[in-house]
Amino acid sequence: MLGYLLKHAHLALEHQAQAALADLGVTVRDLGVLRVIASGEAQSQQEAAAVLGVDRTSMVALLDALERQGIVARSPSEQDRRRNIIALTDHGWEVFRQAESRYSETERDFTARLGDAGSAGLRQALRTVLSENGHA
């Protein structure tokens, strides 16, 4: 039953977030990529794919779409020409800030019935369960 509840809560939140992000031209999945780039967790396509647990082909497709929109830019690494360095463009930073704001608002709306304490408790409970099962 827990799996069912977690899955359907995730799907409902994702559906609401997709609607909130639609006019920015990015998806929830795209926002995950932008977060990894903006945070500095990954500087290359390969690093971003590893952090997000996405296969190489899917990462290339995600970055191709973001690059076409002028949100990210790729350039060959000076140390290894086979490696592409990824960065947000100026437009990409603006899209990222707006998307993060809308996503945060969507999360607040999604958990509003729990109240502030309930929402914080839910997050902490999920963090605890994940960390105790080998996830960051």
N, CA, C and O atoms as a GROMACS GRO file, in nm:
protein
  544
    1MET      N    1   0.081  -0.119   0.000
    1MET     CA    2   0.000   0.000   0.000
    1MET      C    3   0.086   0.126   0.000
    1MET      O    4   0.050   0.225  -0.064
    2LEU      N    5   0.200   0.125   0.072
    2LEU     CA    6   0.287   0.242   0.075
    2LEU      C    7   0.337   0.276  -0.065
    2LEU      O    8   0.336   0.392  -0.105
    3GLY      N    9   0.380   0.175  -0.140
    3GLY     CA   10   0.428   0.196  -0.276
    3GLY      C   11   0.323   0.262  -0.363
    3GLY      O   12   0.353   0.354  -0.439
    4TYR      N   13   0.200   0.215  -0.352
    4TYR     CA   14   0.089   0.273  -0.428
    4TYR      C   15   0.071   0.420  -0.393
    4TYR      O   16   0.057   0.504  -0.482
    5LEU      N   17   0.070   0.451  -0.263
    5LEU     CA   18   0.051   0.590  -0.220
    5LEU      C   19   0.166   0.680  -0.266
    5LEU      O   20   0.143   0.791  -0.314
    6LEU      N   21   0.289   0.632  -0.250
    6LEU     CA   22   0.404   0.711  -0.294
    6LEU      C   23   0.400   0.735  -0.445
    6LEU      O   24   0.423   0.847  -0.491
    7LYS      N   25   0.372   0.630  -0.521
    7LYS     CA   26   0.366   0.642  -0.666
    7LYS      C   27   0.260   0.743  -0.709
    7LYS      O   28   0.288   0.829  -0.793
    8HIS      N   29   0.142   0.733  -0.654
    8HIS     CA   30   0.034   0.820  -0.698
    8HIS      C   31   0.050   0.963  -0.646
    8HIS      O   32   0.007   1.058  -0.712
    9ALA      N   33   0.111   0.979  -0.531
    9ALA     CA   34   0.143   1.114  -0.484
    9ALA      C   35   0.245   1.177  -0.578
    9ALA      O   36   0.232   1.294  -0.616
   10HIS      N   37   0.346   1.100  -0.616
   10HIS     CA   38   0.448   1.149  -0.710
   10HIS      C   39   0.384   1.187  -0.844
   10HIS      O   40   0.413   1.294  -0.898
   11LEU      N   41   0.299   1.102  -0.897
   11LEU     CA   42   0.234   1.131  -1.025
   11LEU      C   43   0.147   1.256  -1.017
   11LEU      O   44   0.146   1.336  -1.110
   12ALA      N   45   0.075   1.273  -0.908
   12ALA     CA   46  -0.011   1.391  -0.892
   12ALA      C   47   0.073   1.518  -0.883
   12ALA      O   48   0.042   1.618  -0.948
   13LEU      N   49   0.180   1.514  -0.804
   13LEU     CA   50   0.269   1.630  -0.792
   13LEU      C   51   0.334   1.661  -0.927
   13LEU      O   52   0.341   1.777  -0.968
   14GLU      N   53   0.381   1.558  -0.996
   14GLU     CA   54   0.444   1.580  -1.125
   14GLU      C   55   0.347   1.640  -1.226
   14GLU      O   56   0.384   1.729  -1.303
   15HIS      N   57   0.223   1.593  -1.226
   15HIS     CA   58   0.121   1.647  -1.317
   15HIS      C   59   0.099   1.796  -1.291
   15HIS      O   60   0.093   1.876  -1.385
   16GLN      N   61   0.086   1.833  -1.164
   16GLN     CA   62   0.066   1.974  -1.130
   16GLN      C   63   0.189   2.057  -1.166
   16GLN      O   64   0.175   2.169  -1.216
   17ALA      N   65   0.307   2.003  -1.142
   17ALA     CA   66   0.430   2.076  -1.174
   17ALA      C   67   0.447   2.092  -1.325
   17ALA      O   68   0.490   2.197  -1.372
   18GLN      N   69   0.414   1.988  -1.401
   18GLN     CA   70   0.424   1.999  -1.547
   18GLN      C   71   0.337   2.113  -1.597
   18GLN      O   72   0.379   2.190  -1.684
   19ALA      N   73   0.217   2.124  -1.543
   19ALA     CA   74   0.127   2.232  -1.584
   19ALA      C   75   0.184   2.368  -1.547
   19ALA      O   76   0.172   2.464  -1.624
   20ALA      N   77   0.248   2.378  -1.431
   20ALA     CA   78   0.304   2.505  -1.385
   20ALA      C   79   0.424   2.547  -1.470
   20ALA      O   80   0.451   2.666  -1.484
   21LEU      N   81   0.496   2.451  -1.525
   21LEU     CA   82   0.617   2.479  -1.603
   21LEU      C   83   0.593   2.491  -1.753
   21LEU      O   84   0.680   2.538  -1.826
   22ALA      N   85   0.477   2.449  -1.799
   22ALA     CA   86   0.451   2.434  -1.942
   22ALA      C   87   0.486   2.557  -2.025
   22ALA      O   88   0.552   2.545  -2.128
   23ASP      N   89   0.444   2.674  -1.981
   23ASP     CA   90   0.468   2.793  -2.065
   23ASP      C   91   0.614   2.839  -2.063
   23ASP      O   92   0.651   2.927  -2.140
   24LEU      N   93   0.696   2.781  -1.975
   24LEU     CA   94   0.839   2.811  -1.976
   24LEU      C   95   0.913   2.725  -2.079
   24LEU      O   96   1.030   2.750  -2.111
   25GLY      N   97   0.844   2.623  -2.130
   25GLY     CA   98   0.906   2.536  -2.229
   25GLY      C   99   0.995   2.428  -2.170
   25GLY      O  100   1.076   2.369  -2.242
   26VAL      N  101   0.981   2.403  -2.040
   26VAL     CA  102   1.058   2.297  -1.975
   26VAL      C  103   0.966   2.202  -1.902
   26VAL      O  104   0.854   2.236  -1.865
   27THR      N  105   1.015   2.081  -1.883
   27THR     CA  106   0.942   1.979  -1.809
   27THR      C  107   1.005   1.962  -1.671
   27THR      O  108   1.109   2.020  -1.641
   28VAL      N  109   0.942   1.883  -1.588
   28VAL     CA  110   0.999   1.851  -1.457
   28VAL      C  111   1.134   1.781  -1.475
   28VAL      O  112   1.228   1.807  -1.400
   29ARG      N  113   1.143   1.695  -1.573
   29ARG     CA  114   1.269   1.626  -1.601
   29ARG      C  115   1.378   1.725  -1.643
   29ARG      O  116   1.492   1.714  -1.600
   30ASP      N  117   1.340   1.821  -1.728
   30ASP     CA  118   1.434   1.926  -1.768
   30ASP      C  119   1.481   2.004  -1.646
   30ASP      O  120   1.600   2.036  -1.634
   31LEU      N  121   1.389   2.035  -1.556
   31LEU     CA  122   1.425   2.110  -1.436
   31LEU      C  123   1.529   2.033  -1.355
   31LEU      O  124   1.619   2.094  -1.297
   32GLY      N  125   1.517   1.902  -1.348
   32GLY     CA  126   1.618   1.822  -1.279
   32GLY      C  127   1.756   1.841  -1.339
   32GLY      O  128   1.855   1.853  -1.267
   33VAL      N  129   1.762   1.845  -1.472
   33VAL     CA  130   1.890   1.867  -1.540
   33VAL      C  131   1.942   2.007  -1.507
   33VAL      O  132   2.060   2.024  -1.476
   34LEU      N  133   1.855   2.106  -1.514
   34LEU     CA  134   1.896   2.243  -1.485
   34LEU      C  135   1.947   2.257  -1.342
   34LEU      O  136   2.043   2.329  -1.317
   35ARG      N  137   1.883   2.189  -1.249
   35ARG     CA  138   1.928   2.193  -1.109
   35ARG      C  139   2.069   2.140  -1.094
   35ARG      O  140   2.152   2.199  -1.024
   36VAL      N  141   2.097   2.029  -1.159
   36VAL     CA  142   2.229   1.967  -1.150
   36VAL      C  143   2.336   2.059  -1.209
   36VAL      O  144   2.445   2.072  -1.154
   37ILE      N  145   2.304   2.123  -1.321
   37ILE     CA  146   2.399   2.215  -1.384
   37ILE      C  147   2.416   2.339  -1.296
   37ILE      O  148   2.529   2.381  -1.269
   38ALA      N  149   2.306   2.398  -1.252
   38ALA     CA  150   2.311   2.522  -1.173
   38ALA      C  151   2.384   2.503  -1.041
   38ALA      O  152   2.453   2.593  -0.994
   39SER      N  153   2.369   2.386  -0.980
   39SER     CA  154   2.432   2.360  -0.851
   39SER      C  155   2.581   2.332  -0.862
   39SER      O  156   2.654   2.336  -0.762
   40GLY      N  157   2.628   2.302  -0.983
   40GLY     CA  158   2.768   2.268  -1.002
   40GLY      C  159   2.797   2.121  -0.973
   40GLY      O  160   2.913   2.080  -0.972
   41GLU      N  161   2.692   2.042  -0.948
   41GLU     CA  162   2.711   1.898  -0.922
   41GLU      C  163   2.773   1.827  -1.041
   41GLU      O  164   2.842   1.727  -1.027
   42ALA      N  165   2.746   1.881  -1.160
   42ALA     CA  166   2.797   1.819  -1.282
   42ALA      C  167   2.838   1.929  -1.379
   42ALA      O  168   2.769   2.029  -1.396
   43GLN      N  169   2.952   1.907  -1.442
   43GLN     CA  170   2.998   2.002  -1.542
   43GLN      C  171   2.997   1.943  -1.682
   43GLN      O  172   3.005   2.016  -1.781
   44SER      N  173   2.985   1.812  -1.691
   44SER     CA  174   2.983   1.748  -1.822
   44SER      C  175   2.854   1.670  -1.840
   44SER      O  176   2.782   1.641  -1.744
   45GLN      N  177   2.827   1.635  -1.965
   45GLN     CA  178   2.710   1.553  -1.995
   45GLN      C  179   2.715   1.422  -1.917
   45GLN      O  180   2.615   1.380  -1.860
   46GLN      N  181   2.833   1.360  -1.915
   46GLN     CA  182   2.847   1.230  -1.849
   46GLN      C  183   2.822   1.243  -1.699
   46GLN      O  184   2.755   1.159  -1.640
   47GLU      N  185   2.875   1.348  -1.638
   47GLU     CA  186   2.854   1.369  -1.494
   47GLU      C  187   2.706   1.393  -1.464
   47GLU      O  188   2.652   1.340  -1.367
   48ALA      N  189   2.640   1.474  -1.547
   48ALA     CA  190   2.498   1.502  -1.526
   48ALA      C  191   2.416   1.373  -1.538
   48ALA      O  192   2.326   1.349  -1.457
   49ALA      N  193   2.448   1.291  -1.636
   49ALA     CA  194   2.377   1.164  -1.654
   49ALA      C  195   2.395   1.075  -1.531
   49ALA      O  196   2.300   1.012  -1.486
   50ALA      N  197   2.517   1.071  -1.479
   50ALA     CA  198   2.545   0.987  -1.361
   50ALA      C  199   2.470   1.038  -1.239
   50ALA      O  200   2.412   0.958  -1.165
   51VAL      N  201   2.472   1.168  -1.216
   51VAL     CA  202   2.404   1.226  -1.099
   51VAL      C  203   2.254   1.197  -1.105
   51VAL      O  204   2.192   1.165  -1.004
   52LEU      N  205   2.197   1.209  -1.224
   52LEU     CA  206   2.052   1.192  -1.240
   52LEU      C  207   2.010   1.047  -1.263
   52LEU      O  208   1.891   1.017  -1.262
   53GLY      N  209   2.106   0.959  -1.285
   53GLY     CA  210   2.071   0.820  -1.312
   53GLY      C  211   2.003   0.803  -1.446
   53GLY      O  212   1.912   0.721  -1.462
   54VAL      N  213   2.048   0.881  -1.545
   54VAL     CA  214   1.990   0.880  -1.679
   54VAL      C  215   2.094   0.820  -1.773
   54VAL      O  216   2.213   0.847  -1.760
   55ASP      N  217   2.048   0.738  -1.868
   55ASP     CA  218   2.144   0.682  -1.963
   55ASP      C  219   2.195   0.791  -2.058
   55ASP      O  220   2.132   0.895  -2.075
   56ARG      N  221   2.309   0.763  -2.118
   56ARG     CA  222   2.379   0.861  -2.202
   56ARG      C  223   2.291   0.912  -2.317
   56ARG      O  224   2.287   1.032  -2.343
   57THR      N  225   2.221   0.821  -2.384
   57THR     CA  226   2.137   0.859  -2.498
   57THR      C  227   2.025   0.953  -2.455
   57THR      O  228   1.996   1.052  -2.524
   58SER      N  229   1.961   0.924  -2.342
   58SER     CA  230   1.855   1.011  -2.291
   58SER      C  231   1.909   1.148  -2.253
   58SER      O  232   1.844   1.250  -2.278
   59MET      N  233   2.028   1.151  -2.192
   59MET     CA  234   2.088   1.278  -2.153
   59MET      C  235   2.118   1.364  -2.275
   59MET      O  236   2.093   1.484  -2.275
   60VAL      N  237   2.171   1.302  -2.379
   60VAL     CA  238   2.200   1.376  -2.502
   60VAL      C  239   2.071   1.437  -2.558
   60VAL      O  240   2.069   1.553  -2.599
   61ALA      N  241   1.964   1.359  -2.560
   61ALA     CA  242   1.836   1.409  -2.612
   61ALA      C  243   1.783   1.525  -2.526
   61ALA      O  244   1.733   1.624  -2.580
   62LEU      N  245   1.793   1.512  -2.394
   62LEU     CA  246   1.748   1.620  -2.305
   62LEU      C  247   1.829   1.747  -2.330
   62LEU      O  248   1.773   1.856  -2.343
   63LEU      N  249   1.960   1.732  -2.339
   63LEU     CA  250   2.046   1.849  -2.361
   63LEU      C  251   2.028   1.907  -2.500
   63LEU      O  252   2.036   2.029  -2.517
   64ASP      N  253   2.005   1.823  -2.600
   64ASP     CA  254   1.979   1.874  -2.735
   64ASP      C  255   1.858   1.967  -2.734
   64ASP      O  256   1.863   2.076  -2.791
   65ALA      N  257   1.750   1.924  -2.668
   65ALA     CA  258   1.628   2.006  -2.662
   65ALA      C  259   1.653   2.136  -2.586
   65ALA      O  260   1.609   2.243  -2.630
   66LEU      N  261   1.722   2.129  -2.474
   66LEU     CA  262   1.752   2.249  -2.395
   66LEU      C  263   1.845   2.343  -2.471
   66LEU      O  264   1.833   2.465  -2.460
   67GLU      N  265   1.937   2.287  -2.547
   67GLU     CA  266   2.029   2.370  -2.625
   67GLU      C  267   1.954   2.440  -2.739
   67GLU      O  268   1.980   2.557  -2.766
   68ARG      N  269   1.862   2.370  -2.804
   68ARG     CA  270   1.782   2.431  -2.912
   68ARG      C  271   1.702   2.551  -2.861
   68ARG      O  272   1.677   2.646  -2.936
   69GLN      N  273   1.661   2.545  -2.734
   69GLN     CA  274   1.584   2.655  -2.674
   69GLN      C  275   1.674   2.766  -2.621
   69GLN      O  276   1.624   2.868  -2.572
   70GLY      N  277   1.804   2.747  -2.630
   70GLY     CA  278   1.896   2.849  -2.581
   70GLY      C  279   1.909   2.850  -2.430
   70GLY      O  280   1.949   2.951  -2.372
   71ILE      N  281   1.875   2.738  -2.364
   71ILE     CA  282   1.878   2.729  -2.218
   71ILE      C  283   2.014   2.679  -2.169
   71ILE      O  284   2.063   2.725  -2.066
   72VAL      N  285   2.073   2.586  -2.241
   72VAL     CA  286   2.206   2.537  -2.208
   72VAL      C  287   2.299   2.552  -2.328
   72VAL      O  288   2.254   2.561  -2.443
   73ALA      N  289   2.426   2.555  -2.299
   73ALA     CA  290   2.528   2.557  -2.404
   73ALA      C  291   2.628   2.447  -2.373
   73ALA      O  292   2.661   2.422  -2.257
   74ARG      N  293   2.676   2.383  -2.478
   74ARG     CA  294   2.778   2.279  -2.464
   74ARG      C  295   2.903   2.324  -2.538
   74ARG      O  296   2.897   2.386  -2.644
   75SER      N  297   3.016   2.291  -2.479
   75SER     CA  298   3.143   2.320  -2.544
   75SER      C  299   3.241   2.208  -2.510
   75SER      O  300   3.233   2.149  -2.402
   76PRO      N  301   3.333   2.180  -2.601
   76PRO     CA  302   3.430   2.074  -2.573
   76PRO      C  303   3.521   2.113  -2.456
   76PRO      O  304   3.560   2.229  -2.442
   77SER      N  305   3.553   2.017  -2.374
   77SER     CA  306   3.646   2.038  -2.264
   77SER      C  307   3.785   2.066  -2.320
   77SER      O  308   3.827   2.006  -2.419
   78GLU      N  309   3.855   2.158  -2.257
   78GLU     CA  310   3.992   2.187  -2.301
   78GLU      C  311   4.086   2.073  -2.265
   78GLU      O  312   4.186   2.052  -2.333
   79GLN      N  313   4.054   1.998  -2.159
   79GLN     CA  314   4.139   1.885  -2.118
   79GLN      C  315   4.110   1.758  -2.199
   79GLN      O  316   4.201   1.678  -2.222
   80ASP      N  317   3.986   1.740  -2.242
   80ASP     CA  318   3.946   1.618  -2.312
   80ASP      C  319   3.840   1.655  -2.416
   80ASP      O  320   3.724   1.673  -2.380
   81ARG      N  321   3.878   1.665  -2.540
   81ARG     CA  322   3.788   1.710  -2.647
   81ARG      C  323   3.667   1.617  -2.667
   81ARG      O  324   3.569   1.657  -2.729
   82ARG      N  325   3.674   1.495  -2.616
   82ARG     CA  326   3.562   1.402  -2.628
   82ARG      C  327   3.454   1.433  -2.525
   82ARG      O  328   3.342   1.382  -2.533
   83ARG      N  329   3.487   1.516  -2.429
   83ARG     CA  330   3.397   1.548  -2.317
   83ARG      C  331   3.332   1.684  -2.341
   83ARG      O  332   3.402   1.782  -2.369
   84ASN      N  333   3.200   1.692  -2.330
   84ASN     CA  334   3.129   1.818  -2.346
   84ASN      C  335   3.100   1.880  -2.211
   84ASN      O  336   3.044   1.816  -2.122
   85ILE      N  337   3.139   2.007  -2.196
   85ILE     CA  338   3.108   2.084  -2.077
   85ILE      C  339   2.973   2.150  -2.098
   85ILE      O  340   2.947   2.205  -2.205
   86ILE      N  341   2.887   2.145  -1.998
   86ILE     CA  342   2.754   2.204  -2.010
   86ILE      C  343   2.740   2.320  -1.912
   86ILE      O  344   2.793   2.316  -1.801
   87ALA      N  345   2.668   2.422  -1.956
   87ALA     CA  346   2.646   2.539  -1.871
   87ALA      C  347   2.513   2.602  -1.908
   87ALA      O  348   2.466   2.591  -2.021
   88LEU      N  349   2.453   2.669  -1.810
   88LEU     CA  350   2.332   2.745  -1.839
   88LEU      C  351   2.372   2.874  -1.909
   88LEU      O  352   2.473   2.936  -1.876
   89THR      N  353   2.291   2.914  -2.006
   89THR     CA  354   2.309   3.043  -2.071
   89THR      C  355   2.244   3.149  -1.982
   89THR      O  356   2.182   3.115  -1.881
   90ASP      N  357   2.256   3.274  -2.017
   90ASP     CA  358   2.187   3.380  -1.943
   90ASP      C  359   2.036   3.354  -1.944
   90ASP      O  360   1.970   3.364  -1.841
   91HIS      N  361   1.984   3.320  -2.061
   91HIS     CA  362   1.842   3.286  -2.073
   91HIS      C  363   1.810   3.162  -1.987
   91HIS      O  364   1.705   3.155  -1.924
   92GLY      N  365   1.902   3.067  -1.987
   92GLY     CA  366   1.884   2.946  -1.908
   92GLY      C  367   1.874   2.974  -1.759
   92GLY      O  368   1.793   2.913  -1.689
   93TRP      N  369   1.956   3.066  -1.710
   93TRP     CA  370   1.949   3.104  -1.568
   93TRP      C  371   1.813   3.164  -1.536
   93TRP      O  372   1.756   3.137  -1.430
   94GLU      N  373   1.761   3.246  -1.625
   94GLU     CA  374   1.629   3.307  -1.602
   94GLU      C  375   1.520   3.200  -1.602
   94GLU      O  376   1.432   3.201  -1.515
   95VAL      N  377   1.525   3.110  -1.698
   95VAL     CA  378   1.428   3.000  -1.703
   95VAL      C  379   1.440   2.915  -1.577
   95VAL      O  380   1.338   2.878  -1.517
   96PHE      N  381   1.562   2.886  -1.536
   96PHE     CA  382   1.584   2.805  -1.416
   96PHE      C  383   1.523   2.872  -1.293
   96PHE      O  384   1.453   2.807  -1.216
   97ARG      N  385   1.549   3.001  -1.274
   97ARG     CA  386   1.495   3.072  -1.156
   97ARG      C  387   1.342   3.070  -1.156
   97ARG      O  388   1.279   3.046  -1.053
   98GLN      N  389   1.283   3.095  -1.272
   98GLN     CA  390   1.136   3.093  -1.281
   98GLN      C  391   1.081   2.953  -1.257
   98GLN      O  392   0.982   2.936  -1.186
   99ALA      N  393   1.145   2.853  -1.315
   99ALA     CA  394   1.099   2.715  -1.300
   99ALA      C  395   1.110   2.670  -1.154
   99ALA      O  396   1.019   2.606  -1.102
  100GLU      N  397   1.221   2.704  -1.088
  100GLU     CA  398   1.238   2.668  -0.947
  100GLU      C  399   1.130   2.732  -0.861
  100GLU      O  400   1.073   2.669  -0.773
  101SER      N  401   1.102   2.858  -0.888
  101SER     CA  402   1.000   2.929  -0.812
  101SER      C  403   0.863   2.864  -0.831
  101SER      O  404   0.790   2.842  -0.735
  102ARG      N  405   0.830   2.834  -0.954
  102ARG     CA  406   0.700   2.771  -0.982
  102ARG      C  407   0.693   2.631  -0.922
  102ARG      O  408   0.589   2.591  -0.870
  103TYR      N  409   0.802   2.557  -0.929
  103TYR     CA  410   0.802   2.423  -0.872
  103TYR      C  411   0.784   2.429  -0.720
  103TYR      O  412   0.708   2.351  -0.663
  104SER      N  413   0.854   2.520  -0.657
  104SER     CA  414   0.842   2.536  -0.511
  104SER      C  415   0.699   2.573  -0.473
  104SER      O  416   0.645   2.521  -0.375
  105GLU      N  417   0.639   2.662  -0.549
  105GLU     CA  418   0.501   2.702  -0.524
  105GLU      C  419   0.406   2.583  -0.541
  105GLU      O  420   0.312   2.565  -0.464
  106THR      N  421   0.432   2.502  -0.643
  106THR     CA  422   0.351   2.383  -0.667
  106THR      C  423   0.363   2.286  -0.550
  106THR      O  424   0.263   2.229  -0.505
  107GLU      N  425   0.485   2.266  -0.499
  107GLU     CA  426   0.504   2.178  -0.383
  107GLU      C  427   0.428   2.232  -0.262
  107GLU      O  428   0.363   2.156  -0.190
  108ARG      N  429   0.438   2.363  -0.239
  108ARG     CA  430   0.367   2.424  -0.125
  108ARG      C  431   0.216   2.402  -0.137
  108ARG      O  432   0.150   2.365  -0.040
  109ASP      N  433   0.163   2.423  -0.257
  109ASP     CA  434   0.020   2.402  -0.280
  109ASP      C  435  -0.017   2.256  -0.260
  109ASP      O  436  -0.121   2.224  -0.203
  110PHE      N  437   0.070   2.167  -0.308
  110PHE     CA  438   0.044   2.023  -0.302
  110PHE      C  439   0.036   1.974  -0.157
  110PHE      O  440  -0.044   1.886  -0.126
  111THR      N  441   0.119   2.029  -0.070
  111THR     CA  442   0.123   1.984   0.070
  111THR      C  443   0.051   2.079   0.165
  111THR      O  444   0.059   2.061   0.287
  112ALA      N  445  -0.019   2.178   0.113
  112ALA     CA  446  -0.083   2.281   0.197
  112ALA      C  447  -0.177   2.222   0.302
  112ALA      O  448  -0.181   2.272   0.415
  113ARG      N  449  -0.250   2.119   0.269
  113ARG     CA  450  -0.345   2.060   0.365
  113ARG      C  451  -0.276   1.998   0.486
  113ARG      O  452  -0.338   1.976   0.589
  114LEU      N  453  -0.147   1.970   0.472
  114LEU     CA  454  -0.071   1.913   0.584
  114LEU      C  455  -0.027   2.019   0.683
  114LEU      O  456   0.009   1.988   0.796
  115GLY      N  457  -0.030   2.145   0.641
  115GLY     CA  458   0.022   2.253   0.724
  115GLY      C  459   0.174   2.253   0.718
  115GLY      O  460   0.235   2.159   0.667
  116ASP      N  461   0.234   2.358   0.769
  116ASP     CA  462   0.380   2.370   0.763
  116ASP      C  463   0.450   2.256   0.836
  116ASP      O  464   0.546   2.198   0.785
  117ALA      N  465   0.402   2.224   0.956
  117ALA     CA  466   0.465   2.118   1.035
  117ALA      C  467   0.447   1.982   0.968
  117ALA      O  468   0.540   1.901   0.967
  118GLY      N  469   0.330   1.956   0.915
  118GLY     CA  470   0.304   1.829   0.847
  118GLY      C  471   0.388   1.813   0.722
  118GLY      O  472   0.440   1.705   0.693
  119SER      N  473   0.401   1.922   0.646
  119SER     CA  474   0.481   1.920   0.525
  119SER      C  475   0.628   1.894   0.558
  119SER      O  476   0.694   1.812   0.493
  120ALA      N  477   0.679   1.964   0.659
  120ALA     CA  478   0.818   1.943   0.701
  120ALA      C  479   0.837   1.801   0.754
  120ALA      O  480   0.940   1.739   0.728
  121GLY      N  481   0.739   1.750   0.826
  121GLY     CA  482   0.746   1.614   0.879
  121GLY      C  483   0.748   1.509   0.768
  121GLY      O  484   0.821   1.410   0.776
  122LEU      N  485   0.667   1.532   0.666
  122LEU     CA  486   0.665   1.440   0.552
  122LEU      C  487   0.802   1.437   0.484
  122LEU      O  488   0.854   1.329   0.455
  123ARG      N  489   0.859   1.552   0.459
  123ARG     CA  490   0.990   1.558   0.395
  123ARG      C  491   1.096   1.486   0.481
  123ARG      O  492   1.177   1.409   0.430
  124GLN      N  493   1.093   1.513   0.610
  124GLN     CA  494   1.192   1.452   0.699
  124GLN      C  495   1.174   1.300   0.705
  124GLN      O  496   1.272   1.226   0.705
  125ALA      N  497   1.050   1.255   0.711
  125ALA     CA  498   1.024   1.112   0.713
  125ALA      C  499   1.077   1.045   0.586
  125ALA      O  500   1.138   0.938   0.593
  126LEU      N  501   1.052   1.107   0.471
  126LEU     CA  502   1.101   1.049   0.346
  126LEU      C  503   1.253   1.051   0.339
  126LEU      O  504   1.313   0.954   0.291
  127ARG      N  505   1.317   1.159   0.386
  127ARG     CA  506   1.463   1.164   0.390
  127ARG      C  507   1.518   1.053   0.477
  127ARG      O  508   1.616   0.988   0.440
  128THR      N  509   1.456   1.031   0.593
  128THR     CA  510   1.501   0.927   0.685
  128THR      C  511   1.491   0.790   0.621
  128THR      O  512   1.586   0.712   0.627
  129VAL      N  513   1.376   0.761   0.560
  129VAL     CA  514   1.357   0.631   0.496
  129VAL      C  515   1.458   0.612   0.384
  129VAL      O  516   1.516   0.504   0.370
  130LEU      N  517   1.480   0.716   0.304
  130LEU     CA  518   1.575   0.704   0.193
  130LEU      C  519   1.717   0.686   0.243
  130LEU      O  520   1.790   0.601   0.192
  131SER      N  521   1.757   0.764   0.342
  131SER     CA  522   1.895   0.753   0.390
  131SER      C  523   1.920   0.618   0.456
  131SER      O  524   2.030   0.564   0.447
  132GLU      N  525   1.820   0.564   0.523
  132GLU     CA  526   1.837   0.434   0.588
  132GLU      C  527   1.836   0.319   0.487
  132GLU      O  528   1.870   0.206   0.521
  133ASN      N  529   1.799   0.350   0.364
  133ASN     CA  530   1.797   0.247   0.260
  133ASN      C  531   1.901   0.274   0.151
  133ASN      O  532   1.887   0.230   0.038
  134GLY      N  533   2.005   0.348   0.189
  134GLY     CA  534   2.119   0.367   0.100
  134GLY      C  535   2.108   0.476  -0.004
  134GLY      O  536   2.184   0.477  -0.101
  135HIS      N  537   2.015   0.568   0.013
  135HIS     CA  538   2.002   0.680  -0.081
  135HIS      C  539   2.039   0.809  -0.010
  135HIS      O  540   2.021   0.824   0.111
  136ALA      N  541   2.092   0.901  -0.089
  136ALA     CA  542   2.138   1.029  -0.031
  136ALA      C  543   2.026   1.112   0.026
  136ALA      O  544   2.050   1.221   0.078
   0.00000   0.00000   0.00000
